[in-house]
């Protein structure tokens, strides 16, 4: 894990197209701004985990795909 120190209004850049900016520091909370292309999903970890659980639940409840390749001709 890379650990960086940043002050208010300072930023980091990831892969040329994602920028993380320290917007505000209030007590023990830091507000971050994320600039990323629209096709890059950005979520808080707890939201990401809920999405993952939902997707896994949907995959588990959907029937397994069947293949026609073994059907007699």
C-alpha positions in Angstrom: 0.0 0.0 0.0 1.3 3.4 -0.9 0.7 6.0 1.8 0.8 9.7 1.0 0.5 12.9 2.9 -1.6 15.6 1.3 -2.8 19.0 2.5 -6.1 20.7 1.6 -6.4 21.3 -2.2 -3.5 19.0 -2.9 -4.1 16.0 -5.1 -2.8 12.7 -6.4 -3.1 11.3 -10.0 -3.8 7.7 -10.8 -3.1 6.4 -14.3 -3.2 9.8 -16.0 -7.0 10.0 -15.9 -8.1 9.8 -12.2 -7.4 12.6 -9.8 -8.1 12.5 -6.1 -8.2 16.0 -4.4 -8.3 16.8 -0.7 -11.3 19.1 -0.6 -11.6 19.7 3.1 -10.2 18.6 6.4 -12.6 18.9 9.4 -11.4 17.4 12.7 -10.9 13.7 12.1 -12.7 13.7 8.7 -11.2 14.3 5.3 -13.4 15.1 2.3 -12.0 13.9 -1.0 -13.0 14.8 -4.5 -12.6 12.2 -7.3 -12.3 13.1 -10.9 -12.6 10.0 -13.2 -13.9 9.1 -16.6 -17.6 8.3 -16.5 -16.9 4.6 -17.4 -14.9 4.2 -14.2 -17.2 3.4 -11.3 -16.2 5.2 -8.1 -17.9 4.0 -4.8 -17.3 4.2 -1.1 -16.1 0.8 0.1 -19.4 0.0 1.9 -21.4 0.7 -1.2 -19.0 -1.3 -3.3 -19.3 -4.3 -1.0 -23.1 -4.1 -1.1 -23.1 -4.0 -4.9 -20.7 -7.0 -4.9 -22.9 -9.0 -2.5 -26.0 -8.2 -4.6 -24.3 -9.3 -7.8 -23.1 -12.6 -6.1 -26.6 -13.2 -4.8 -28.1 -12.7 -8.3 -25.5 -15.0 -9.9 -26.2 -17.7 -7.3 -30.0 -17.5 -7.8 -29.9 -17.5 -11.6 -30.0 -21.0 -13.3 -26.8 -22.3 -14.8 -26.6 -21.8 -18.6 -27.2 -24.8 -20.7 -25.3 -25.8 -23.8 -26.7 -27.0 -27.0 -23.4 -28.4 -28.1 -24.2 -31.9 -26.7 -27.6 -32.1 -28.4 -28.1 -34.9 -30.9 -28.3 -33.8 -34.5 
